[in-house]
Amino acid sequence: MLPHRRRQLPGGHCGAARNARSAPRPAAAHTISRSSSSRKGWAYAYGFRPIRSIIALIALVCFVGVPYTVLMPIFAGTILHGGPHTLGFLMTASGGGALLGALWLASRRSIVGLSHTIPVAAGVFGAGLVAFSFSRVLWLSLAMMVVTGFGFMVQVASSNTLLQTVVEDAKRGRVMAFFLMAYFGTTPFGSLMAGVLSARVGAPITLAIGGVCCIGGALWFAAGLSSLHEDIHPVYVELGIIPGVFPPPDSSGS
């Protein structure tokens, strides 16, 4: 069958004007569809407890904890009395801890248990920040940087893996967009807050406050684990990750 061809109207300018007037309509419809899709994605992410809790904890940690990087020059120079090489050692130690966390996660054989890992990792990250804020010795500071890098990597990677598993296929892109917004979108504002607060109370107290907030977020997440497991369990059973529990056969008719 030949493709449908538009009937030529008399007067080329008139036809061009009609085409120009009709051109914005598909774009407007596409915009409306995109807006509706975003609203549905937000409603789904906010309405499903595991997704809401994971994204909220990521946003908190990235807002109050991750901005420790902007304070590292102060610790390297003023507190540890070092120089650029000291800053390099600290950041390398954090990256080494992140590498260890990635290797540890890669050694896991199942996703089961990651919901417990997330709050533990967030707590480890916060505790590492608090301990680092009180350290005045280079080797201890390096050790605490390894701990913080490990905790943060494990939390983020576990959260990402769990979200990718439990989210419906049709909504995965939208949910991951909210996850990345919580990850990247809150850090700049947290860095600004850390800079303002450190100018008033000092970098060590600022970092300690951030670590305590991360620990508080981890405790909040852990307190809701029972409800979170109730929502995740049916998804695991449906995906075949864990065996389902079926009722015994009815023997009343035998």
C-alpha positions in Angstrom: 0.0 0.0 0.0 1.3 3.4 -0.9 1.8 5.9 1.9 -0.9 8.5 2.4 -0.1 11.8 0.8 -1.5 15.1 1.9 -3.8 16.8 -0.7 -2.2 19.9 -2.2 -4.2 23.0 -1.4 -4.3 25.9 -3.8 -1.8 28.6 -2.9 1.5 27.4 -1.4 1.7 30.2 1.1 -1.7 29.3 2.6 -0.7 25.7 3.0 2.6 26.7 4.7 0.7 28.9 7.1 -1.6 26.1 8.0 1.4 23.8 8.6 3.0 26.5 10.8 -0.1 26.9 12.9 -0.5 23.1 13.4 3.2 22.5 14.2 3.2 23.4 17.9 0.3 21.1 18.7 2.2 17.8 18.9 4.9 19.6 21.0 2.2 20.8 23.4 0.6 17.4 23.6 4.1 15.9 24.2 4.7 18.5 27.0 1.4 17.6 28.7 2.2 13.9 28.4 5.7 14.4 29.9 4.2 16.5 32.8 1.6 13.8 33.5 4.3 11.1 33.4 6.4 13.0 35.9 3.5 13.4 38.3 2.7 9.7 38.0 6.3 8.9 38.7 6.4 11.1 41.8 3.1 9.6 43.1 4.6 6.1 42.6 7.9 6.9 44.3 6.3 8.7 47.2 3.5 6.1 47.7 5.8 3.1 47.8 7.5 3.1 51.2 10.8 1.4 50.2 11.5 3.9 47.4 10.5 6.9 49.6 12.7 5.8 52.5 15.7 5.0 50.4 15.6 8.3 48.5 15.0 10.3 51.7 18.0 8.8 53.4 20.2 9.4 50.3 19.1 13.1 50.2 19.8 13.5 53.9 23.3 11.9 53.7 24.2 13.9 50.6 23.0 17.1 52.2 24.7 16.9 55.6 27.5 14.3 55.1 28.9 14.4 51.6 29.9 18.1 51.8 32.8 17.0 54.1 34.9 17.1 50.9 34.7 21.0 50.8 36.1 21.0 54.4 39.1 18.7 53.6 41.5 21.6 52.8 40.8 23.1 56.3 41.6 19.7 58.0 44.6 19.1 55.9 46.2 22.5 56.5 44.9 24.0 59.7 44.1 21.0 61.8 46.6 18.4 60.7 49.2 21.0 59.8 50.0 19.5 56.5 50.0 20.7 52.9 48.6 19.7 49.5 50.1 16.2 49.9 48.1 15.7 53.1 44.9 16.6 51.3 45.8 14.1 48.6 46.4 11.4 51.2 43.0 12.1 52.8 41.1 12.0 49.5 43.0 8.9 48.4 42.1 7.1 51.7 38.4 8.0 51.1 38.6 6.6 47.6 40.3 3.5 48.9 37.5 2.9 51.3 35.0 3.3 48.5 36.9 0.7 46.5 36.8 -1.7 49.4 33.1 -1.2 49.7 32.5 -1.9 46.0 34.6 -5.1 46.2 32.6 -6.2 49.3 29.3 -5.6 47.5 30.6 -7.4 44.4 31.3 -10.5 46.5 27.7 -10.8 47.6 25.6 -13.5 45.9 22.1 -12.2 46.6 20.3 -8.9 47.0 18.6 -10.3 50.1 19.7 -8.4 53.1 20.6 -5.1 51.4 17.7 -3.4 53.2 19.6 -4.1 56.5 22.9 -3.0 54.9 21.7 0.5 53.9 21.2 1.9 57.4 24.3 0.2 58.8 26.4 1.7 56.0 24.9 5.1 56.6 25.6 4.8 60.3 29.2 3.8 59.6 29.6 6.8 57.3 28.3 9.1 60.0 30.4 7.6 62.7 33.5 7.9 60.5 32.8 11.6 60.0 32.3 12.2 63.7 35.6 10.3 64.6 37.4 12.2 61.8 36.3 15.5 63.1 37.9 14.9 66.5 41.1 13.4 65.1 44.3 15.4 65.2 46.7 12.6 64.1 47.2 11.9 60.4 47.2 8.1 60.5 43.9 8.1 62.5 42.4 10.6 60.1 43.4 8.4 57.2 41.8 5.4 58.8 38.6 7.3 59.4 38.6 8.4 55.7 38.7 4.8 54.7 35.7 4.1 56.9 33.7 7.0 55.5 34.5 6.0 51.9 33.5 2.5 52.6 30.2 3.4 54.3 29.1 5.9 51.7 29.9 3.6 48.8 28.1 0.7 50.3 25.0 2.8 51.1 24.7 4.4 47.7 25.4 1.2 45.7 23.0 -0.8 47.9 20.3 1.8 47.6 20.8 1.9 43.8 20.7 -1.9 43.5 17.6 -2.3 45.7 15.7 0.5 43.8 16.6 -1.1 40.5 15.2 -4.4 41.7 11.9 -3.4 43.3 10.8 -0.7 40.9 8.4 -1.5 38.1 10.0 -1.6 34.7 7.7 1.1 33.3 8.6 3.5 36.1 12.3 2.7 36.6 13.6 5.7 34.6 11.4 8.2 36.5 12.3 6.7 39.9 16.0 6.7 39.1 15.7 10.4 38.1 14.4 11.2 41.6 17.2 9.1 43.1 19.9 11.0 41.1 18.2 14.3 42.0 18.5 13.4 45.7 22.1 12.4 45.1 23.4 15.3 43.0 20.8 18.0 43.8 21.3 18.2 47.5 25.1 18.2 47.7 25.7 21.7 46.4 23.2 23.1 48.9 24.9 21.1 51.7 28.3 22.4 50.7 27.0 25.9 50.9 25.5 25.2 54.4 28.8 23.5 55.5 30.8 26.6 54.4 28.5 29.0 56.2 28.3 26.9 59.4 32.1 26.2 59.5 32.7 30.0 59.3 30.7 30.3 62.5 31.5 27.2 64.6 34.5 25.8 62.9 35.1 22.8 60.5 35.4 20.1 63.2 32.0 20.9 64.8 30.4 21.3 61.4 31.6 17.9 60.3 30.5 16.3 63.6 27.0 17.7 63.3 26.8 16.3 59.8 27.9 12.9 61.0 25.4 12.9 63.9 22.6 13.7 61.4 23.7 10.8 59.2 23.6 8.5 62.2 20.1 9.8 63.1 18.9 9.2 59.5 20.3 5.6 59.7 18.4 5.0 63.0 15.2 6.4 61.4 15.6 4.1 58.4 16.3 1.1 60.7 13.2 1.8 62.8 11.0 1.3 59.7 12.7 -1.8 58.4 9.8 -4.1 59.5 7.3 -2.1 57.4 9.7 -1.9 54.6 10.2 -5.6 54.5 6.4 -6.1 54.3 6.4 -4.1 51.1 9.5 -5.6 49.6 8.7 -9.3 50.3 5.9 -9.7 47.7 8.2 -8.2 45.1 11.0 -10.6 46.0 8.6 -13.5 45.7 7.3 -12.4 42.4 10.8 -12.0 41.0 11.8 -15.4 42.3 14.5 -14.0 44.6 13.1 -15.8 47.6 10.7 -18.7 47.7 7.0 -17.8 48.2 5.0 -19.1 51.2 2.0 -20.9 49.9 -0.9 -22.1 52.1 -1.3 -25.8 52.7 -3.7 -27.6 50.3 -7.3 -27.8 51.4 -8.1 -31.4 52.4 -11.7 -30.8 53.4 -13.0 -32.3 50.2 -11.0 -35.6 50.5 
